[in-house]
Amino acid sequence: MNEKAFEALGMLEGTEQAVPSTAMAETLGVDPSEVAALIEDLSSLGYDIESSAEGHRLIGRSDLLLPYELKRQLRTRFIGHQAVYRDNTPSTLSIAKDMAEKGDPQELHGLVVLAEEQTGGQGRMGREWFSPRGGIWATVLLKPKIPVDRLFMVTMAGSVAIARAIRREYDIGALIKWPNDIFIGSKKVAGLLQEISVDDDEVNYVLLGMGIDANIDIADLPEEVRDIAVSLKDEMGETIDRNRLLARVLKELELRILQLESGEYDTILREWKSICLSLNRRVQVKTLLKTVRGEAVGIDRHGALLVRKDNGVIEKVFAGDIF
């Protein structure tokens, strides 16, 4: 998108009156004939702009996950200040990974890749993550100053951030399901996926992918997952402001990344436990190799679920589906 178009948008935002094309052209340093094209660009992105002989007037904002709209509501030090937007892409995580490999992860620290729709979204254990329009599909690129053996806590921080954001924005009791899903009641509303790159004890980068069923229509999901998914739009009975929610998620995430960098691991762990629906309950965990049954009594310092089996033995489970 032509940056001049967003400069034009900034002029329209500053007043409720129509802004003459000649005034816009002079301020933007473009030919008056180009102003109409800029307005057309903005209209194509969902901005409702009224044009008349008097000029142009902004009537309504776009509801797309545009970096411009996100930054209007962003209250962070570094996460989200760099952003990449795609209308449709196979995977935001793949874009972020390519950027991290080709660029300097330190300079890209906090970059967010956004998409309206993903055609190749990935979930845990190689599963497909269905990402239709209306959701929040994003990947955050980080180079945190965290020991390698604590990197699993980035996902933990992300889980807490999404659950807290939903709770504080909508007063909905979102809970974390081990290891990285967010539930409302008995249905999944969000999930995370982490990918890391390390050399020995050096963290190259961390990619934290997130998907939130914000305004999706459950009918757009495959039949096999419709009964276990929920959208925030359905919970609230109205369309939500996705940029506002994402800005809140990124604020909550940044707070906890900074806590991790300060060595406040126990703080994150306590908060995660306080809103986890999987602990202190009888569970069944299906791993790739076996099924473990017993009571989920905690997690260890590496993020493994601790399950006390019926024979009293504590077993560590690092990955699996929990019921």
C-alpha positions in Angstrom: 0.0 0.0 0.0 1.2 3.5 -0.9 2.3 5.2 2.3 0.9 8.4 0.9 -2.5 6.9 1.2 -2.1 6.6 5.0 -0.7 10.1 5.1 -4.0 11.1 3.4 -5.9 9.1 5.9 -4.2 11.0 8.7 -5.4 14.3 7.2 -9.0 13.0 7.1 -8.8 11.8 10.7 -8.0 15.2 12.0 -11.3 16.8 11.2 -15.0 16.1 10.8 -15.2 18.5 7.8 -14.5 17.5 4.2 -10.9 18.1 3.2 -10.5 19.6 -0.2 -8.5 17.7 -2.7 -6.3 20.7 -3.5 -5.4 21.0 0.2 -4.6 17.3 0.4 -2.4 17.5 -2.7 -0.5 20.4 -1.4 0.2 18.9 2.0 1.0 15.5 0.6 3.2 16.9 -2.2 1.4 15.1 -5.0 -0.5 16.2 -8.1 -4.2 16.9 -7.4 -5.1 14.1 -9.8 -3.4 11.6 -7.6 -5.6 12.3 -4.6 -8.5 10.4 -6.0 -6.3 7.3 -6.5 -5.2 7.5 -2.8 -8.8 7.7 -1.7 -9.6 4.7 -3.9 -6.7 2.8 -2.3 -8.1 3.5 1.2 -11.6 2.6 0.1 -10.3 -0.8 -1.1 -9.0 -1.4 2.4 -12.4 -0.9 3.9 -12.3 2.8 4.9 -15.7 4.5 4.3 -14.8 7.8 2.8 -17.4 10.3 1.5 -16.3 12.3 -1.5 -18.0 15.4 -2.9 -17.2 18.7 -4.5 -16.1 20.0 -1.1 -13.6 17.3 -0.7 -13.3 14.0 1.2 -14.5 13.0 4.7 -13.8 9.9 6.7 -17.1 8.2 7.7 -15.9 4.8 9.0 -12.7 3.0 9.8 -11.5 -0.3 8.3 -12.0 -3.4 10.3 -9.0 -5.1 8.7 -5.9 -6.1 10.8 -3.8 -3.3 9.2 -0.6 -2.2 10.9 -1.9 1.4 10.8 -5.0 0.4 12.7 -3.1 -1.7 15.2 -0.6 1.0 16.0 -3.4 3.5 16.7 -4.3 1.4 19.7 -0.9 -0.1 20.6 0.6 0.7 24.0 3.8 -1.2 24.0 7.5 -0.4 24.1 8.6 -2.6 21.2 6.2 -5.4 20.3 4.1 -4.5 17.3 6.0 -1.3 16.3 7.2 -3.2 13.3 4.4 -5.0 11.4 3.9 -6.9 8.2 0.4 -7.4 6.7 -0.9 -9.9 4.3 -4.5 -10.3 3.1 -4.0 -14.0 2.4 -0.9 -16.1 3.1 -0.1 -19.8 3.7 1.3 -19.0 7.1 2.4 -15.9 9.1 4.9 -18.1 10.9 6.6 -19.0 7.6 6.9 -15.3 6.7 8.4 -14.4 10.1 10.8 -17.3 9.9 12.0 -16.2 6.5 12.5 -12.7 7.7 14.4 -13.9 10.8 16.7 -16.1 8.6 17.4 -13.4 6.1 17.6 -10.4 8.4 18.9 -9.5 11.9 16.6 -10.9 14.6 17.8 -8.3 17.1 16.6 -5.5 14.8 13.3 -7.4 14.1 12.7 -8.1 17.9 9.0 -7.5 18.4 7.9 -7.6 14.8 4.4 -8.9 14.2 3.2 -10.6 11.0 -0.5 -10.3 10.5 -3.0 -12.0 8.1 -6.7 -11.9 7.4 -6.6 -15.5 6.3 -4.1 -18.4 6.3 -4.3 -21.3 3.9 -1.6 -23.4 5.5 -1.8 -22.6 9.2 -0.2 -25.1 11.5 -1.2 -26.3 14.9 0.6 -28.6 17.4 1.9 -31.9 16.4 1.7 -31.1 12.7 -2.0 -30.5 12.6 -3.7 -28.1 10.3 -4.9 -24.8 11.9 -8.0 -23.6 10.2 -7.7 -19.8 9.7 -10.7 -18.3 7.9 -11.4 -14.6 7.7 -12.5 -12.9 10.9 -9.9 -14.4 13.1 -6.6 -13.0 14.4 -3.8 -14.8 12.8 -0.4 -13.5 13.8 3.2 -14.4 14.6 5.5 -12.4 16.9 9.2 -12.5 16.2 11.3 -12.2 19.3 15.0 -12.4 20.3 14.5 -12.5 24.1 17.3 -12.4 26.6 16.2 -15.7 28.2 18.2 -18.8 28.9 17.6 -21.6 26.4 16.2 -23.9 29.0 13.5 -21.3 29.8 12.3 -20.6 26.3 9.3 -22.8 26.8 8.0 -20.1 29.0 7.5 -17.8 26.0 4.5 -19.9 25.1 3.4 -19.8 28.7 3.7 -16.0 28.6 1.7 -15.9 25.4 -1.0 -18.2 26.8 -1.4 -15.9 29.9 -1.4 -12.8 27.6 -4.3 -14.0 25.5 -6.3 -15.3 28.5 -5.8 -12.1 30.4 -6.6 -9.9 27.4 -9.9 -11.7 26.8 -10.8 -11.5 30.5 -10.0 -7.8 30.8 -11.5 -6.7 27.5 -14.8 -8.7 27.7 -15.1 -10.0 31.3 -15.1 -13.6 30.0 -13.5 -16.3 32.1 -11.0 -17.6 29.6 -8.7 -20.4 30.9 -5.5 -22.1 29.7 -5.6 -25.7 28.7 -2.2 -27.3 28.9 0.0 -26.9 27.0 -1.0 -23.9 24.8 -4.7 -23.6 24.2 -7.2 -21.0 25.5 -10.7 -22.2 26.3 -14.0 -20.5 27.1 -16.0 -23.1 29.0 -15.5 -26.4 27.2 -14.6 -24.9 23.8 -11.4 -23.6 22.3 -11.1 -20.0 21.4 -7.4 -19.6 20.8 -4.1 -21.5 20.5 -0.4 -20.9 20.2 2.6 -22.5 18.4 6.2 -21.8 19.2 9.2 -22.3 17.0 12.8 -21.6 18.1 16.2 -21.3 16.6 19.2 -21.8 18.9 22.9 -22.5 18.6 24.3 -24.1 21.7 23.3 -21.7 24.4 22.7 -18.8 22.0 19.0 -17.9 21.2 18.8 -16.8 17.5 15.1 -16.1 17.6 11.7 -17.3 18.9 8.6 -17.3 16.7 5.3 -17.2 18.6 2.3 -18.0 16.4 -1.1 -17.2 17.7 -4.6 -17.8 16.4 -7.7 -16.3 18.0 -11.3 -17.1 16.9 -12.4 -13.5 17.1 -15.1 -12.8 14.6 -15.1 -16.1 12.6 -18.3 -17.9 11.8 -18.1 -21.4 13.3 -19.9 -22.7 10.2 -16.8 -21.8 8.2 -14.8 -24.3 10.1 -14.6 -28.0 9.1 -17.4 -30.1 10.5 -15.1 -32.1 12.8 -14.1 -29.0 14.8 -17.3 -27.0 14.9 -18.5 -28.6 18.2 -15.2 -27.8 20.0 -14.6 -24.3 18.9 -16.1 -20.9 19.9 -15.7 -17.4 18.7 -15.6 -14.2 20.7 -18.3 -12.8 18.4 -20.6 -15.5 19.4 -19.8 -15.1 23.1 -20.3 -11.4 23.0 -23.3 -11.4 20.7 -21.6 -8.7 18.5 -18.6 -8.2 16.3 -15.5 -7.3 18.3 -12.7 -4.8 17.5 -9.9 -7.2 16.5 -7.2 -4.5 16.5 -8.1 -3.5 20.0 -8.0 -7.0 21.2 -4.7 -7.7 19.5 -3.2 -4.5 20.9 -4.2 -5.7 24.4 -2.7 -9.2 23.8 0.6 -7.6 22.6 0.7 -5.4 25.7 0.1 -8.3 28.0 2.7 -10.4 26.1 5.4 -7.7 26.3 4.8 -7.3 30.1 5.5 -11.0 30.6 8.4 -11.1 28.2 10.1 -8.4 30.2 9.3 -10.3 33.4 11.0 -13.4 31.9 14.0 -11.3 30.9 14.2 -10.1 34.5 14.3 -13.7 35.8 10.7 -13.5 37.2 10.0 -17.1 36.2 8.0 -17.9 39.3 5.7 -14.9 38.7 4.8 -16.2 35.3 4.4 -19.8 36.5 2.1 -18.8 39.4 -0.1 -16.7 37.0 -0.2 -19.5 34.5 -1.3 -22.0 37.2 -3.9 -19.7 38.5 -5.9 -19.7 35.3 -5.1 -23.2 34.1 -8.1 -25.6 33.8 -5.9 -28.7 33.5 -4.4 -28.8 36.9 -5.7 -30.6 40.0 -8.0 -32.7 37.9 -8.1 -36.3 36.7 -6.8 -36.3 33.2 -6.0 -38.6 30.3 -3.0 -37.5 28.1 -2.5 -39.1 24.7 1.1 -38.8 23.5 2.5 -40.1 20.2 3.5 -43.3 22.0 1.1 -44.0 24.8 -1.7 -42.8 27.0 -1.1 -41.6 30.6 -3.9 -41.4 33.1 -4.0 -39.9 36.6 -4.2 -36.6 38.3 -2.5 -33.5 36.9 -0.6 -32.2 39.9 1.6 -29.5 38.3 4.3 -28.7 35.8 8.0 -28.9 36.1 10.6 -26.2 35.3 10.7 -27.4 31.7 7.0 -27.1 31.1 6.3 -30.8 31.4 2.9 -31.8 32.8 3.3 -33.8 36.0 0.7 -36.6 36.2 0.3 -38.7 39.4 -0.8 -42.1 38.1 -3.0 -44.5 40.1 0.1 -46.3 41.4 1.4 -43.1 42.9 4.2 -42.7 40.4 4.7 -39.1 39.0 5.1 -39.2 35.2 6.3 -36.2 33.2 4.5 -35.6 29.9 6.2 -33.1 27.5 3.6 -33.1 24.7 0.2 -34.6 24.0 -3.5 -34.1 23.9 -5.1 -33.8 27.3 -8.7 -34.8 28.2 
